[in-house]
Amino acid sequence: MSEKLKSILQKQQEQQNEELKESEDIVQLVGFIIGNEEMAVPILNIQEIIKPIECTKVPSVPEYVLGVFNLRGSILPLIDLRRKFGLPPQPQNDDTRYIVIKTENSEAGFVIDRLTQAIRIERSNIETPPETFNKEEGVNNMIFGIGKMDNSIITILNVNALLKRDF
């Protein structure tokens, strides 16, 4: 192999390694509004985002559990994030969406007021939440981190805590 070819291949490998390192430092999120606050969850935990569909009420569940719905043969709980976070309920409108979040062991639908944007944020711009956030009653480690973007901040939710069933 010629020296020129070796040099080209080495430069390509270095560039690929740099791109991989850059992608590891970026967190991709989907932003949405609950009340007056913008929040986000990692894009890899989102199964899909759908317009509201019919749900069936279930007895003896917390107020924030609206019931269950059928998503292509899977029966999923539907959780109203406004109520879960202690905000007053609001009628659904044209902006309302169900965001289906999943992990290896669990999945559920969450009612959000409206979608905002796909967000790419450097991992170094995500800070752990202040200790007092996770000690408040009812929060139960719901906040993964606080993302700093330009002139705003965004609350990044802990998907595992959201999916933890207490009903």
DSSP file (Angstrom, degrees, kcal/mol; ACC not computed):
  #  RESIDUE AA STRUCTURE BP1 BP2  ACC     N-H-->O    O-->H-N    N-H-->O    O-->H-N    TCO  KAPPA ALPHA  PHI   PSI    X-CA   Y-CA   Z-CA
    1    1 A M              0   0    0      0, 0.0     2,-0.0     0, 0.0     0, 0.0   0.000 360.0 360.0 360.0 134.9    0.0    0.0    0.0
    2    2 A S     >  -     0   0    0      1,-0.1     4,-2.3     4,-0.0     5,-0.2  -0.291 360.0-119.5 -71.1 156.2    1.4    3.4   -1.0
    3    3 A E  H  > S+     0   0    0      1,-0.2     4,-2.3     2,-0.2     5,-0.1   0.854 114.2  55.6 -62.7 -36.0    2.2    6.0    1.7
    4    4 A K  H  > S+     0   0    0      2,-0.2     4,-2.2     1,-0.2    -1,-0.2   0.919 108.8  46.8 -64.5 -44.0   -0.3    8.4    0.2
    5    5 A L  H  > S+     0   0    0      2,-0.2     4,-2.7     1,-0.2     5,-0.2   0.906 111.6  51.4 -64.3 -42.6   -3.1    5.8    0.5
    6    6 A K  H  X S+     0   0    0     -4,-2.3     4,-2.4     1,-0.2    -2,-0.2   0.907 110.1  50.1 -59.6 -41.9   -2.1    5.0    4.1
    7    7 A S  H  X S+     0   0    0     -4,-2.3     4,-2.3     2,-0.2    -2,-0.2   0.908 110.9  48.2 -64.1 -43.2   -2.2    8.7    4.9
    8    8 A I  H  X S+     0   0    0     -4,-2.2     4,-2.3     2,-0.2    -2,-0.2   0.932 112.8  48.1 -63.5 -45.8   -5.7    9.1    3.4
    9    9 A L  H  X S+     0   0    0     -4,-2.7     4,-2.2     1,-0.2    -2,-0.2   0.887 111.2  50.9 -62.7 -39.4   -7.0    6.1    5.3
   10   10 A Q  H  X S+     0   0    0     -4,-2.4     4,-2.4    -5,-0.2    -1,-0.2   0.910 109.9  49.5 -65.3 -42.3   -5.5    7.3    8.6
   11   11 A K  H  X S+     0   0    0     -4,-2.3     4,-2.4     2,-0.2    -2,-0.2   0.900 110.5  50.9 -63.6 -40.5   -7.1   10.8    8.1
   12   12 A Q  H  X S+     0   0    0     -4,-2.3     4,-2.4     2,-0.2    -2,-0.2   0.919 110.6  48.9 -62.2 -43.2  -10.5    9.1    7.4
   13   13 A Q  H  X S+     0   0    0     -4,-2.2     4,-2.4     2,-0.2    -2,-0.2   0.907 111.1  49.6 -63.2 -42.8  -10.2    7.0   10.6
   14   14 A E  H  X S+     0   0    0     -4,-2.4     4,-2.2     2,-0.2    -1,-0.2   0.904 111.2  49.7 -62.6 -41.5   -9.2   10.0   12.7
   15   15 A Q  H  X S+     0   0    0     -4,-2.4     4,-2.4     2,-0.2    -2,-0.2   0.908 110.9  49.2 -64.7 -42.1  -12.2   12.0   11.3
   16   16 A Q  H  X S+     0   0    0     -4,-2.4     4,-2.3     2,-0.2    -2,-0.2   0.906 110.8  50.2 -63.3 -41.6  -14.6    9.1   12.0
   17   17 A N  H  X S+     0   0    0     -4,-2.4     4,-2.3     2,-0.2    -1,-0.2   0.889 110.8  49.9 -63.0 -39.1  -13.2    8.8   15.6
   18   18 A E  H  X S+     0   0    0     -4,-2.2     4,-2.5     2,-0.2    -2,-0.2   0.921 110.8  48.7 -65.1 -44.1  -13.7   12.6   16.0
   19   19 A E  H  X S+     0   0    0     -4,-2.4     4,-2.4     2,-0.2    -2,-0.2   0.889 111.6  50.2 -62.7 -40.2  -17.3   12.4   14.8
   20   20 A L  H  X S+     0   0    0     -4,-2.3     4,-1.7     2,-0.2    -1,-0.2   0.918 110.7  49.0 -64.0 -44.2  -18.0    9.4   17.1
   21   21 A K  H  X S+     0   0    0     -4,-2.3     4,-1.0     1,-0.2    -2,-0.2   0.917 111.5  50.2 -62.3 -42.5  -16.6   11.4   20.1
   22   22 A E  H >< S+     0   0    0     -4,-2.5     3,-0.7     1,-0.2     4,-0.4   0.916 109.0  51.0 -60.7 -44.2  -18.7   14.4   19.1
   23   23 A S  H >< S+     0   0    0     -4,-2.4     3,-0.7     1,-0.3    -1,-0.2   0.816 106.0  55.5 -67.0 -29.1  -21.9   12.3   18.9
   24   24 A E  H 3< S+     0   0    0     -4,-1.7    -1,-0.3     1,-0.2    -2,-0.2   0.759 105.5  53.4 -71.6 -23.9  -21.2   10.8   22.4
   25   25 A D  T << S+     0   0    0     -4,-1.0    98,-3.6    -3,-0.7     2,-0.4   0.495  97.5  79.6 -88.7  -4.5  -21.1   14.3   23.8
   26   26 A I  E <   -A  122   0A   0     -3,-0.7     2,-0.5    -4,-0.4    96,-0.2  -0.891  63.7-157.8-108.3 132.6  -24.5   15.3   22.4
   27   27 A V  E     -A  121   0A   0     94,-3.4    94,-2.5    -2,-0.4     2,-0.5  -0.930  10.4-148.1-107.2 130.6  -27.8   14.3   24.0
   28   28 A Q  E     +A  120   0A   0     -2,-0.5    15,-2.2    92,-0.2    16,-0.4  -0.870  24.7 171.6-102.7 129.1  -30.8   14.3   21.7
   29   29 A L  E     -AB 119  42A   0     90,-3.1    90,-3.1    -2,-0.5     2,-0.5  -0.840  32.3-131.1-130.2 162.5  -34.1   15.1   23.4
   30   30 A V  E     -AB 118  41A   0     11,-2.5    11,-1.4    -2,-0.3     2,-0.3  -0.989  29.1-147.6-115.2 124.6  -37.7   15.9   22.4
   31   31 A G  E     + B   0  40A   0     86,-3.3    85,-2.6    -2,-0.5     2,-0.3  -0.634  22.4 166.1 -93.7 148.5  -39.1   19.0   24.1
   32   32 A F  E     -AB 115  39A   0      7,-2.6     7,-3.2    83,-0.3     2,-0.4  -0.976  31.2-112.5-154.3 163.6  -42.7   19.6   25.1
   33   33 A I  E     +AB 114  38A   0     81,-3.1    80,-1.6    -2,-0.3    81,-1.1  -0.854  22.4 178.4-106.2 134.5  -44.8   21.9   27.2
   34   34 A I  E >  S- B   0  37A   0      3,-2.4     3,-2.1    -2,-0.4     2,-0.4  -0.978  74.2 -40.1-127.5 116.8  -46.6   21.1   30.4
   35   35 A G  T 3  S-     0   0    0     -2,-0.4    47,-0.0     1,-0.3    -2,-0.0  -0.535 124.4 -28.9  65.3-122.0  -48.3   24.1   31.9
   36   36 A N  T 3  S+     0   0    0     -2,-0.4     2,-0.4    -3,-0.1    -1,-0.3   0.297 120.2  92.6-107.2   7.3  -45.9   27.0   31.4
   37   37 A E  E <   -B   34   0A   0     -3,-2.1    -3,-2.4   117,-0.0     2,-0.5  -0.821  66.4-136.6-111.1 141.7  -42.7   24.9   31.5
   38   38 A E  E     +B   33   0A   0     -2,-0.4   117,-1.6   115,-0.2     2,-0.3  -0.815  31.0 172.7 -92.0 132.4  -40.7   23.3   28.8
   39   39 A M  E     -Bc  32 155A   0     -7,-3.2    -7,-2.6    -2,-0.5     2,-0.3  -0.780  10.4-160.8-128.5 172.2  -39.5   19.8   29.6
   40   40 A A  E     -Bc  31 156A   0    115,-1.9   117,-2.8    -2,-0.3    -9,-0.2  -0.990  10.1-159.9-154.0 158.7  -37.8   17.0   27.6
   41   41 A V  E     -B   30   0A   0    -11,-1.4   -11,-2.5    -2,-0.3   117,-0.1  -0.959  44.5 -84.9-134.6 155.1  -37.1   13.3   27.5
   42   42 A P  E >   -B   29   0A   0      0, 0.0     3,-1.6     0, 0.0   -13,-0.3  -0.355  33.4-132.6 -61.4 136.6  -34.4   11.5   25.6
   43   43 A I  G >  S+     0   0    0    -15,-2.2     3,-1.4     1,-0.3   -14,-0.1   0.795 102.9  65.5 -62.1 -29.3  -35.4   10.7   22.0
   44   44 A L  G 3  S+     0   0    0    -16,-0.4    -1,-0.3     1,-0.3   -15,-0.1   0.694  98.1  54.8 -68.9 -17.6  -34.3    7.1   22.3
   45   45 A N  G <  S+     0   0    0     -3,-1.6    57,-3.0    56,-0.1     2,-0.6   0.436  86.5  97.9 -93.1  -0.4  -37.0    6.5   24.9
   46   46 A I  E <   -F  101   0B   0     -3,-1.4    55,-0.2    -4,-0.3     3,-0.1  -0.788  45.1-179.3 -94.6 120.8  -39.8    7.7   22.7
   47   47 A Q  E     -     0   0B   0     53,-2.9     2,-0.3    -2,-0.6    -1,-0.2   0.919  67.3 -40.1 -78.9 -47.9  -41.7    5.0   20.9
   48   48 A E  E     -F  100   0B   0     52,-1.1    52,-3.0     2,-0.0     2,-0.4  -0.980  44.8-125.8-169.2 168.1  -44.0    7.4   19.2
   49   49 A I  E     +F   99   0B   0     -2,-0.3     2,-0.3    50,-0.2    50,-0.2  -0.996  35.5 175.2-125.8 126.5  -46.0   10.6   19.5
   50   50 A I  E     -F   98   0B   0     48,-2.8    48,-3.1    -2,-0.4     3,-0.1  -0.868  34.9-102.9-130.9 161.0  -49.7   10.5   18.5
   51   51 A K        -     0   0    0     -2,-0.3    46,-0.2    46,-0.2    43,-0.1  -0.492  64.1 -75.5 -73.4 154.6  -52.8   12.6   18.5
   52   52 A P        -     0   0    0      0, 0.0     2,-0.3     0, 0.0    -1,-0.1  -0.205  55.6-175.9 -55.5 139.4  -55.2   11.8   21.4
   53   53 A I        -     0   0    0     -3,-0.1     2,-0.0     1,-0.1    -3,-0.0  -0.802  38.2 -68.2-127.8 172.4  -57.3    8.7   21.0
   54   54 A E        -     0   0    0     -2,-0.3    16,-0.4    16,-0.1     2,-0.3  -0.327  49.9-167.7 -64.8 138.9  -60.0    7.2   23.1
   55   55 A C        -     0   0    0     14,-0.1     2,-0.5    11,-0.1    14,-0.2  -0.917  16.7-129.4-126.1 158.0  -59.0    5.8   26.5
   56   56 A T  B     -G   68   0B   0     12,-3.3    12,-2.4    -2,-0.3     2,-0.0  -0.913  24.9-123.4-109.0 126.8  -60.9    3.6   28.9
   57   57 A K        -     0   0    0     -2,-0.5    10,-0.2    10,-0.2     9,-0.1  -0.327  22.3-154.8 -66.2 149.2  -61.2    4.7   32.6
   58   58 A V        -     0   0    0      7,-0.2     3,-0.5     8,-0.1     7,-0.1  -0.993  15.4-122.7-127.5 132.5  -59.9    2.2   35.2
   59   59 A P  S    S+     0   0    0      0, 0.0     8,-0.0     0, 0.0     0, 0.0  -0.322  84.0  22.5 -74.4 158.3  -61.2    2.2   38.8
   60   60 A S  S    S+     0   0    0      1,-0.2     3,-0.0    -2,-0.0     0, 0.0   0.833  88.3 123.2  59.6  41.4  -59.0    2.6   41.9
   61   61 A V  S    S-     0   0    0     -3,-0.5    -1,-0.2     4,-0.1   106,-0.1  -0.877  70.1 -83.1-122.2 160.6  -56.0    4.4   40.3
   62   62 A P    >   -     0   0    0      0, 0.0     3,-1.8     0, 0.0    -1,-0.1  -0.165  44.7-106.2 -58.5 158.4  -54.5    7.8   41.2
   63   63 A E  T 3  S+     0   0    0      1,-0.3    21,-0.1    20,-0.1    20,-0.1   0.800 117.4  60.2 -56.9 -33.3  -56.2   10.9   39.8
   64   64 A Y  T 3  S+     0   0    0     19,-0.2    16,-3.0    15,-0.1     2,-0.9   0.624  84.6  86.7 -76.6 -11.3  -53.3   11.4   37.2
   65   65 A V  E <   - H   0  79B   0     -3,-1.8    -7,-0.2    14,-0.2    14,-0.2  -0.804  58.5-172.7 -89.1 109.6  -54.0    8.1   35.6
   66   66 A L  E     -     0   0B   0     12,-2.3     2,-0.3    -2,-0.9    -1,-0.2   0.716  48.5 -95.1 -76.7 -20.8  -56.6    8.8   33.0
   67   67 A G  E     - H   0  78B   0     11,-1.0    11,-2.9   -10,-0.2     2,-0.3  -0.994  51.0 -54.8 144.5-149.0  -57.1    5.1   32.1
   68   68 A V  E     -GH  56  77B   0    -12,-2.4   -12,-3.3    -2,-0.3     2,-0.3  -0.918  39.8-163.2-128.7 156.7  -55.7    2.8   29.5
   69   69 A F  E     - H   0  76B   0      7,-2.4     7,-2.7    -2,-0.3     2,-0.7  -0.964  22.6-117.2-138.8 158.3  -55.6    2.9   25.7
   70   70 A N  E     - H   0  75B   0    -16,-0.4     2,-0.7    -2,-0.3     5,-0.2  -0.843  24.9-176.1-100.0 116.0  -55.0    0.5   22.9
   71   71 A L  E >  S- H   0  74B   0      3,-3.1     3,-1.6    -2,-0.7    -2,-0.0  -0.860  75.6 -42.6-114.0  95.7  -52.0    1.2   20.7
   72   72 A R  T 3  S-     0   0    0     -2,-0.7    -1,-0.1     1,-0.3     3,-0.1   0.896 124.4 -37.7  49.7  48.4  -52.0   -1.4   17.9
   73   73 A G  T 3  S+     0   0    0      1,-0.2     2,-0.5     0, 0.0    -1,-0.3   0.274 116.5 109.2  92.2 -10.8  -52.9   -4.3   20.3
   74   74 A S  E <   -H   71   0B   0     -3,-1.6    -3,-3.1     2,-0.0     2,-0.7  -0.871  61.4-142.7 -99.4 128.9  -50.9   -3.1   23.3
   75   75 A I  E     -H   70   0B   0     -2,-0.5    -5,-0.2    -5,-0.2    -7,-0.0  -0.819  27.5-179.0 -92.3 118.6  -52.8   -1.9   26.3
   76   76 A L  E     -H   69   0B   0     -7,-2.7    -7,-2.4    -2,-0.7    32,-0.1  -0.904  28.9-114.3-120.8 143.9  -51.0    1.1   27.8
   77   77 A P  E     -H   68   0B   0      0, 0.0    32,-2.9     0, 0.0     2,-0.5  -0.476  26.8-141.1 -70.0 149.4  -51.7    3.3   30.9
   78   78 A L  E     -Hi  67 109B   0    -11,-2.9   -12,-2.3    30,-0.2   -11,-1.0  -0.965  18.2-168.9-116.7 118.9  -52.4    6.9   30.0
   79   79 A I  E     -Hi  65 110B   0     30,-2.9    32,-2.8    -2,-0.5     2,-0.8  -0.917  18.3-140.3-115.1 129.3  -50.9    9.4   32.5
   80   80 A D  E  >  - i   0 111B   0    -16,-3.0     4,-2.4    -2,-0.5     5,-0.2  -0.782  10.6-162.1 -87.3 109.4  -51.7   13.1   32.5
   81   81 A L  H  > S+     0   0    0     30,-1.3     4,-2.0    -2,-0.8     6,-0.2   0.811  87.2  61.5 -65.6 -29.2  -48.4   14.9   33.3
   82   82 A R  H  4>S+     0   0    0     29,-0.3     5,-3.2     2,-0.2    -1,-0.2   0.967 111.3  38.5 -58.5 -51.2  -50.2   18.1   34.3
   83   83 A R  H >45S+     0   0    0      3,-0.2     3,-1.7     1,-0.2    -2,-0.2   0.883 112.1  57.6 -68.0 -38.3  -52.0   16.2   37.1
   84   84 A K  H 3<5S+     0   0    0     -4,-2.4    -1,-0.2     1,-0.3    -2,-0.2   0.862 110.0  45.5 -59.9 -35.1  -48.9   14.1   38.0
   85   85 A F  T 3<5S-     0   0    0     -4,-2.0    -1,-0.3    -5,-0.2    -2,-0.2   0.269 123.4-104.2 -94.5  11.8  -46.9   17.4   38.5
   86   86 A G  T < 5S+     0   0    0     -3,-1.7    -3,-0.2     1,-0.3    -2,-0.1   0.667  75.3 136.5  80.1  16.9  -49.7   19.0   40.6
   87   87 A L      < -     0   0    0     -5,-3.2    -1,-0.3    -6,-0.2     3,-0.1  -0.652  62.9 -95.5 -92.9 154.6  -51.1   21.3   37.9
   88   88 A P        -     0   0    0      0, 0.0    -1,-0.1     0, 0.0   -53,-0.1  -0.378  47.6-100.4 -67.0 146.6  -54.8   21.8   37.3
   89   89 A P        -     0   0    0      0, 0.0    -9,-0.0     0, 0.0     0, 0.0  -0.246  36.9-159.5 -63.7 156.5  -56.3   19.6   34.6
   90   90 A Q        -     0   0    0     -3,-0.1    -8,-0.1     3,-0.0     3,-0.1  -0.998  24.3-104.6-137.9 139.5  -56.9   21.3   31.2
   91   91 A P        -     0   0    0      0, 0.0     2,-0.1     0, 0.0     5,-0.1  -0.336  44.2-105.0 -61.8 145.5  -59.2   20.1   28.4
   92   92 A Q        +     0   0    0      2,-0.1     2,-0.2     3,-0.1    21,-0.1  -0.431  46.5 176.0 -70.4 147.3  -57.4   18.5   25.5
   93   93 A N    >   -     0   0    0     20,-0.2     3,-0.9    -2,-0.1    -1,-0.0  -0.653  49.7 -70.3-136.7-167.7  -57.1   20.7   22.4
   94   94 A D  T 3  S+     0   0    0      1,-0.2    -2,-0.1    -2,-0.2    20,-0.0   0.732 129.6  51.4 -65.1 -22.1  -55.6   20.6   18.9
   95   95 A D  T 3  S+     0   0    0     19,-0.1    20,-0.4     2,-0.0    -1,-0.2   0.668  84.0 110.7 -87.4 -17.8  -52.0   20.9   20.4
   96   96 A T    <   +     0   0    0     -3,-0.9     2,-0.3    18,-0.1    17,-0.2  -0.290  45.4 178.2 -61.9 138.4  -52.5   18.0   22.9
   97   97 A R  E     - J   0 112B   0     15,-1.8    15,-2.7   -46,-0.2     2,-0.5  -0.956  29.5-131.1-137.3 157.1  -50.4   14.9   22.1
   98   98 A Y  E     -FJ  50 111B   0    -48,-3.1   -48,-2.8    -2,-0.3     2,-0.6  -0.953  21.4-159.5-104.3 126.9  -49.8   11.5   23.7
   99   99 A I  E     -FJ  49 110B   0     11,-2.7    11,-1.6    -2,-0.5     2,-0.7  -0.942   7.3-148.8-109.4 118.5  -46.1   10.7   23.9
  100  100 A V  E     -FJ  48 109B   0    -52,-3.0   -53,-2.9    -2,-0.6   -52,-1.1  -0.784  17.7-170.1 -92.8 116.5  -45.5    7.0   24.3
  101  101 A I  E     -FJ  46 108B   0      7,-2.5     7,-2.0    -2,-0.7     2,-0.3  -0.854   5.2-177.2-111.2 141.2  -42.3    6.4   26.3
  102  102 A K  E     + J   0 107B   0    -57,-3.0     2,-0.2    -2,-0.4     5,-0.2  -0.958  16.1 179.0-137.9 154.1  -40.6    3.1   26.7
  103  103 A T        -     0   0    0      3,-2.8   -58,-0.0    -2,-0.3     0, 0.0  -0.708  57.0 -80.7-130.0-171.7  -37.7    1.4   28.5
  104  104 A E  S    S+     0   0    0     -2,-0.2     3,-0.1     1,-0.2    -2,-0.0   0.878 127.9  26.8 -59.8 -37.3  -36.6   -2.2   28.4
  105  105 A N  S    S+     0   0    0      1,-0.1     2,-0.3    -3,-0.0    -1,-0.2   0.599 122.4  28.5-104.6 -13.7  -39.3   -3.3   30.9
  106  106 A S        -     0   0    0      2,-0.0    -3,-2.8    58,-0.0     2,-0.3  -0.968  47.2-175.8-151.1 157.2  -42.1   -0.8   30.7
  107  107 A E  E     + J   0 102B   0     -2,-0.3     2,-0.3    -5,-0.2    -5,-0.2  -0.983  10.9 164.7-153.4 153.8  -44.0    1.6   28.5
  108  108 A A  E     - J   0 101B   0     -7,-2.0    -7,-2.5    -2,-0.3     2,-0.4  -0.977  33.3-111.7-160.4 162.1  -46.8    4.1   29.0
  109  109 A G  E     -iJ  78 100B   0    -32,-2.9   -30,-2.9    -2,-0.3     2,-0.4  -0.834  27.2-162.0-101.7 142.8  -48.6    7.0   27.3
  110  110 A F  E     -iJ  79  99B   0    -11,-1.6   -11,-2.7    -2,-0.4     2,-0.5  -0.987  16.2-131.3-127.3 133.1  -48.3   10.5   28.7
  111  111 A V  E     -iJ  80  98B   0    -32,-2.8   -30,-1.3    -2,-0.4   -29,-0.3  -0.719  29.2-176.2 -83.6 125.2  -50.5   13.5   27.9
  112  112 A I  E     - J   0  97B   0    -15,-2.7   -15,-1.8    -2,-0.5   -78,-0.2  -0.897  31.6-130.2-120.1 153.2  -48.6   16.6   27.1
  113  113 A D  S    S-     0   0    0    -80,-1.6     2,-0.3    -2,-0.3   -20,-0.2   0.921  81.5 -29.9 -68.5 -44.1  -49.9   20.1   26.3
  114  114 A R  E     -A   33   0A   0    -81,-1.1   -81,-3.1   -18,-0.1    -1,-0.3  -0.949  59.4-107.6-169.4 153.7  -47.9   20.5   23.1
  115  115 A L  E     -A   32   0A   0    -20,-0.4   -83,-0.3    -2,-0.3   -85,-0.0  -0.494  27.8-179.6 -77.9 152.9  -44.7   19.5   21.4
  116  116 A T  E     -     0   0A   0    -85,-2.6     2,-0.3     1,-0.3   -84,-0.2   0.629  45.5 -49.0-115.2 -74.7  -41.9   22.1   21.0
  117  117 A Q  E     -     0   0A   0    -86,-0.1   -86,-3.3     2,-0.0     2,-0.4  -0.982  46.0 -91.6-159.8 163.4  -38.8   20.8   19.2
  118  118 A A  E     -A   30   0A   0     -2,-0.3     2,-0.4   -88,-0.2   -88,-0.2  -0.726  48.8-154.3 -79.8 137.5  -36.1   18.2   18.8
  119  119 A I  E     -A   29   0A   0    -90,-3.1   -90,-3.1    -2,-0.4     2,-0.5  -0.952  18.8-167.6-124.4 133.4  -33.2   19.3   21.0
  120  120 A R  E     +A   28   0A   0     -2,-0.4     2,-0.4   -92,-0.2   -92,-0.2  -0.985  21.4 171.1-115.7 122.0  -29.5   18.6   20.7
  121  121 A I  E     -A   27   0A   0    -94,-2.5   -94,-3.4    -2,-0.5     2,-0.2  -0.991  35.8-111.7-135.7 139.3  -27.6   19.6   23.8
  122  122 A E  E >   -A   26   0A   0     -2,-0.4     3,-2.2   -96,-0.2   -96,-0.3  -0.454  24.9-128.0 -68.5 138.5  -24.0   19.0   24.8
  123  123 A R  G >  S+     0   0    0    -98,-3.6     3,-1.6     1,-0.3    -1,-0.1   0.826 109.3  63.0 -56.0 -32.5  -23.8   16.7   27.8
  124  124 A S  G 3  S+     0   0    0    -99,-0.4    -1,-0.3     1,-0.3   -98,-0.1   0.677  96.2  60.0 -68.6 -16.0  -21.6   19.3   29.5
  125  125 A N  G <  S+     0   0    0     -3,-2.2    23,-2.7     2,-0.0     2,-0.6   0.281  87.4  88.8 -94.1  10.3  -24.6   21.7   29.5
  126  126 A I  E <   -D  147   0A   0     -3,-1.6     2,-0.3    21,-0.2    21,-0.2  -0.942  60.4-169.7-110.2 120.2  -26.7   19.3   31.5
  127  127 A E  E     -D  146   0A   0     19,-2.7    19,-2.9    -2,-0.6    -2,-0.0  -0.783  28.9-105.0-106.8 151.5  -26.4   19.7   35.3
  128  128 A T        -     0   0    0     -2,-0.3    17,-0.2    17,-0.2     3,-0.1  -0.454  47.8-100.9 -68.5 147.6  -27.8   17.5   38.0
  129  129 A P        -     0   0    0      0, 0.0    -1,-0.1     0, 0.0     5,-0.1  -0.336  44.8 -90.2 -68.7 152.0  -30.8   18.9   39.7
  130  130 A P    >>  -     0   0    0      0, 0.0     3,-1.6     0, 0.0     4,-0.8  -0.307  38.5-114.8 -57.5 146.5  -30.4   20.6   43.0
  131  131 A E  H 3> S+     0   0    0      1,-0.3     4,-0.7     2,-0.2     3,-0.5   0.824 113.2  64.0 -55.2 -34.5  -30.9   18.1   45.9
  132  132 A T  H 3> S+     0   0    0      1,-0.2     4,-0.9     2,-0.2     3,-0.5   0.802  93.3  63.3 -63.8 -27.4  -34.0   19.9   47.1
  133  133 A F  H <4 S+     0   0    0     -3,-1.6     3,-0.5     1,-0.2    -1,-0.2   0.920 106.8  41.5 -61.6 -43.7  -35.8   19.0   43.8
  134  134 A N  H  < S+     0   0    0     -4,-0.8     7,-0.3    -3,-0.5    -1,-0.2   0.502 110.4  57.6 -86.7  -3.6  -35.6   15.3   44.4
  135  135 A K  H  < S+     0   0    0     -4,-0.7    -1,-0.2    -3,-0.5    -2,-0.2   0.603  80.0 107.6 -98.1 -13.6  -36.5   15.5   48.1
  136  136 A E  S >X S-     0   0    0     -4,-0.9     3,-1.6    -3,-0.5     4,-0.7  -0.334  85.0 -95.4 -64.4 145.3  -39.8   17.3   47.7
  137  137 A E  T 34 S+     0   0    0      1,-0.2    -1,-0.1     2,-0.1    -2,-0.1  -0.383 107.1  13.9 -62.6 133.3  -42.8   15.2   48.3
  138  138 A G  T 34 S+     0   0    0     -2,-0.1    -1,-0.2    -3,-0.1    -2,-0.1   0.285 101.4  93.6  88.2 -11.1  -44.2   13.7   45.1
  139  139 A V  T X4  -     0   0    0     -3,-1.6     3,-1.0    -6,-0.1    -2,-0.1   0.908  55.8-177.9 -82.4 -42.1  -41.2   14.4   42.9
  140  140 A N  T 3< S-     0   0    0     -4,-0.7    -6,-0.1     1,-0.3    -5,-0.1   0.875  74.3 -53.1  47.1  52.1  -39.5   11.0   43.5
  141  141 A N  T 3  S+     0   0    0     -7,-0.3    -1,-0.3    -8,-0.1    20,-0.2   0.820  89.4 150.2  58.0  34.9  -36.5   11.7   41.4
  142  142 A M    <   +     0   0    0     -3,-1.0    16,-3.6    -9,-0.2     2,-0.6   0.726  51.6  77.7 -68.4 -22.2  -38.5   12.8   38.3
  143  143 A I  E     + E   0 157A   0     14,-0.3    14,-0.3     1,-0.2     3,-0.1  -0.812  51.6 179.6 -99.5 120.3  -35.9   15.2   37.2
  144  144 A F  E     -     0   0A   0     12,-2.6     2,-0.3    -2,-0.6    13,-0.2   0.885  65.7 -38.4 -79.3 -43.3  -32.8   13.7   35.4
  145  145 A G  E     - E   0 156A   0     11,-1.8    11,-3.0   -17,-0.2     2,-0.5  -0.987  50.1-104.6-171.2 172.6  -31.1   17.0   34.9
  146  146 A I  E     -DE 127 155A   0    -19,-2.9   -19,-2.7    -2,-0.3     2,-0.4  -0.969  33.2-150.8-116.7 117.9  -31.4   20.7   34.0
  147  147 A G  E     -DE 126 154A   0      7,-3.1     7,-2.2    -2,-0.5     2,-0.6  -0.749   2.8-147.8 -93.6 133.6  -30.2   21.6   30.5
  148  148 A K  E     + E   0 153A   0    -23,-2.7     2,-0.4    -2,-0.4     5,-0.2  -0.884  22.2 173.0-101.8 119.8  -28.8   25.0   29.7
  149  149 A M  E >   - E   0 152A   0      3,-2.9     3,-3.9    -2,-0.6   -28,-0.0  -0.988  55.2 -64.7-129.9 123.7  -29.5   26.3   26.3
  150  150 A D  T 3  S-     0   0    0     -2,-0.4    -1,-0.0     1,-0.3     0, 0.0  -0.095 120.3 -13.6  39.8-110.6  -28.7   29.8   25.1
  151  151 A N  T 3  S+     0   0    0     -3,-0.1     2,-0.3     2,-0.0    -1,-0.3   0.140 129.0  61.5-105.4  19.3  -30.8   32.0   27.3
  152  152 A S  E <   - E   0 149A   0     -3,-3.9    -3,-2.9     2,-0.0     2,-0.3  -0.881  64.5-138.3-138.4 169.1  -33.1   29.3   28.7
  153  153 A I  E     - E   0 148A   0     -2,-0.3     2,-0.4    -5,-0.2  -115,-0.2  -0.921  12.5-156.4-126.1 156.8  -33.2   26.2   30.7
  154  154 A I  E     - E   0 147A   0     -7,-2.2    -7,-3.1    -2,-0.3     2,-0.6  -0.998  17.2-128.2-135.8 137.3  -35.1   23.0   30.1
  155  155 A T  E     -cE  39 146A   0   -117,-1.6  -115,-1.9    -2,-0.4     2,-0.6  -0.741  20.3-153.8 -86.0 122.3  -36.1   20.3   32.6
  156  156 A I  E     -cE  40 145A   0    -11,-3.0   -12,-2.6    -2,-0.6   -11,-1.8  -0.873  16.1-139.3-100.0 119.7  -35.0   16.9   31.5
  157  157 A L  E     - E   0 143A   0   -117,-2.8     2,-0.8    -2,-0.6   -14,-0.3  -0.463  12.7-117.9 -83.4 149.3  -37.2   14.2   33.0
  158  158 A N     >  -     0   0    0    -16,-3.6     4,-2.2     1,-0.2     3,-0.2  -0.768  22.1-159.5 -84.7 108.7  -36.1   10.9   34.3
  159  159 A V  H  > S+     0   0    0     -2,-0.8     4,-2.2     1,-0.2    -1,-0.2   0.877  88.8  53.9 -61.0 -41.0  -37.8    8.3   32.1
  160  160 A N  H  > S+     0   0    0      1,-0.2     4,-0.8     2,-0.2    -1,-0.2   0.890 110.1  47.3 -63.0 -38.5  -37.4    5.4   34.6
  161  161 A A  H  4 S+     0   0    0    -20,-0.2     3,-0.5    -3,-0.2    -1,-0.2   0.887 110.2  53.1 -69.6 -37.9  -39.1    7.5   37.4
  162  162 A L  H  < S+     0   0    0     -4,-2.2    -2,-0.2     1,-0.2    -1,-0.2   0.896 112.9  44.1 -61.0 -39.8  -41.9    8.5   35.0
  163  163 A L  H  < S+     0   0    0     -4,-2.2     2,-0.3    -5,-0.2    -1,-0.2   0.560  84.3 113.9 -85.9  -8.5  -42.6    4.8   34.2
  164  164 A K     <  -     0   0    0     -4,-0.8     2,-0.5    -3,-0.5    -3,-0.0  -0.488  65.9-135.0 -66.0 124.1  -42.3    3.6   37.8
  165  165 A R        +     0   0    0     -2,-0.3    -1,-0.1     1,-0.1    -2,-0.1  -0.691  33.7 168.9 -88.6 126.2  -45.8    2.4   38.7
  166  166 A D              0   0    0     -2,-0.5    -1,-0.1     1,-0.1    -2,-0.1  -0.059 360.0 360.0-119.7  29.9  -47.2    3.5   42.0
  167  167 A F              0   0    0   -106,-0.1    -1,-0.1  -105,-0.0    -2,-0.1   0.284 360.0 360.0-137.1 360.0  -50.7    2.3   41.3
